[in-house]
Amino acid sequence: MSLRLPPWRLLSTIALVAWAGLATPALADRLQEIRDRGQVIVGVKEDYAPFGFRDAEGTLAGYDVDVARAFAEAIGVGLELVPVTSANRLQKVQRGEIDIVAATMGDTRSRRELVTMIEPQYYGDGANVLLRDSARIDSWADLRGHTVCGLQGSLWNRLAKQRLLLEVTAFNSTREAAQGLRNEHCVGWIYDEVLLLHEIESGEWDGFSVSLPTRFVLPWAVAIAKEEGGGPLDQLMGDTVAEWHRDGFLQSLEKKWGLPPSPFLREARTTWRETDESGELACRRNEQGLWPLECREVALVTGSGIGGLSGFSLTIMEVTGLDISILYDPLDRDVFLYGLALTAALSAITVFGSIVVGVIFGWLMHRRVFGISHFLRAFSEFMRMTPPLLQLYIVFFGLGGVLLSLGFTVDAFVVAAVVLSLYAAASNAIAFALASDVAATGDHKLKFTPRDVNRAFRLCYAAIMGNSANIVKATGMASTLALPELVHASTSIVAEKGNADVMMNLLLICYFVLVIITVQLFRRFERGRATTR
C-alpha cells in the first residue's frame, strides 16, 4: 500500500525532520558526549606565555594547558588541545569545534550572551601599558592624543576607546603587537598586565617598562557552549573550579609558572573556604543549583539568576542597557550612599555656617565698627569674586602643603566646609548688611538682639535662601580634594562600570533633591516665623 501526502504536508514533514535534526545537538548532554568520545577538546592559546605557548619541543604548555588537563582528569577522559586566538575562541566554542575554551578570557556580560561562563572564575587580571621609558607617560590621562597597540578581540581595546578616549591599533597576534610597538607605530602596548610583566622579565625589553596603575581589573572564566548553561557539564566544571580555589590548586599553578601573586586568587580562596555558623561551606549551591549571590561576581549575574531588587535591576539592564549598579552591586551602593551622606553633611554644615558667619559679619559691617567693618567688607568682596574652586586649591594644596612640610596635616572635609562656608557667608554678609541699613530707622543702628536681627533677616531672606541653594550645588567641588562625596563617588563608579549615563543622571537627581530639601526647609522656617508674628 502506498501512502501519498499532500505537497504542503510533505514539505511540513521535511521541515520538521530537518529542524529536529538541527535541534538535537543543542539538546544533547555535552558531558555525556565527551565521555562517550573518551576525550575532551579544549581551546587554549599558543602565543601567550606563560598561560598558553609552545615549549622548546613545540608542545603546548602553560597555566591554561594545566587547567585543561585538570578538567580532563575531573571528567575522566583524555585531552585534545586546539590552539585558539582572542579573535576566534568564542566562535569555535559556538560552532562546537571545541568543548571548552580556557584562553585568558575576561568574563563580561556581552560575552555571556554568546557562551556560558563557568562560575567561579579561575583567574583575574587587569590592563596596563608597556611603554618606552622616554615616552614620559606618567598617567593614563597622558595617553590621550596618542595611539596604543592592542590585540584583536581584546576587551581592553573597547574599554580604552570608550572610557579613556584612546586610539587603538589592533594587531592579529601578540607578536605583531609587540613588533608594532618596537617599530613605533604606537606609543605603548595595552594588554593584560600579567603578560606585559612577563614580557619585561624576558630581558628583551630594555628601555621599556610597565609603570601605570592597573585598570579594568576583570575575572577570567572558562567557557562552554551557551546551551550547556545549567547542565551537567556546567555543574561539574563549576564544582571543580570551586574546589580548586579551596585546595589552592590554582595558586600552585601560579607559582609553577612564575606568575606574580594574584589578589583575585587570594580573595577567591578566602571566599570559597568560608563556613557558616553550622560549619558548612558558605559558598554552596542552592536547590536550583546556583551559587549564593555573595559568592559570585555580582556585576555579571543575570536578573533571572537572582530575585528581589538586585534581580529587578539586573533585568532592567538586560532589557534596556541601563546599568544601575548601585541597586545590585553592594560595593557600588555603599560607595554611593556614603558619598550621598557626606554631601548631605557637608551641605548642612556649609549652609548653617554661612548663615551664622554671614549674619555676624553683616552686623559688624552695618555697625561701621572702625577698622573691622572695612576689613570685613573687603574680605567679603574678595571671597565673593574669587571662584570657590580656586579657593579650595589654594587652601588645600597651597597652605596645606606648607603645613604638611611643618608636620601638620589638613582634613579635606574641614577644608571644604570652611572654604565653602566663607564663600557663601561673604554674599550673606553683604546682603545682611544692606538689609540692616534699610531696617535701621534714622541714624540709629540695629542692635544685635533677636528682634533687630529678625527684622534685617526678613529683608534679605530670599537672598540668603538663594545663596544656600547655590552652595549646596557647589559642594560637588570638594571632589577635587579627593573627598569621597557624591561627585567623587559617582565618578569612581563610572570609572569601573562605564555607566556614565546612569550615574550622571542619578547625580543630577540627588543634587536636585538636596536643593529642593534646602528650599523647603527655608520656606517651612519662614512659615513658622510668620505664624508667631
Secondary structure, DSSP 8 states (H G I E B T S, - for coil): ------HHHHHHHHHHHHHHHHHHHHHS-HHHHHHHHTEEEEEE-SEETTTEEE-TTS-EESHHHHHHHHHHHHHTSEEEEEE--TTTHHHHHHTTS-SEE-SS-B--HHHHTTEEE-SS-SEEEEEEEEEEGGG---SGGGGTTSEEEEETT-HHHHHHHHHH--EEEEESSHHHHHHHHHTTSSSEEEEEHHHHHHHHHTT--TTEE--S--EEEEEE--EEEGGGTTSHHHHHHHHHHHHHHHHTHHHHHHHHTT----HHHHHHHHHHH-B-TTSSBSS---TTS---GGGS-GGG--GGGS-HHHHHHHHHHHHH----HHHH-HHHHHHHHHHHHHHHHHHHHHHHHHHHHHHHHHHHHHTT-TTHHHHHHHHHHHHHHS-HHHHHHIIIIIIHHHHHHTT----HHHHHHHHHHHHHHHHHHHHHHHHHHHHS-TT----SSHHHHHHHHHHTHHHHHHHHHHHHHHGGGGGGGT--SHHHHHHHHHHHH--HHHHHHHHHHHHHHHHHHHHHHHHHHHHHHHHH-
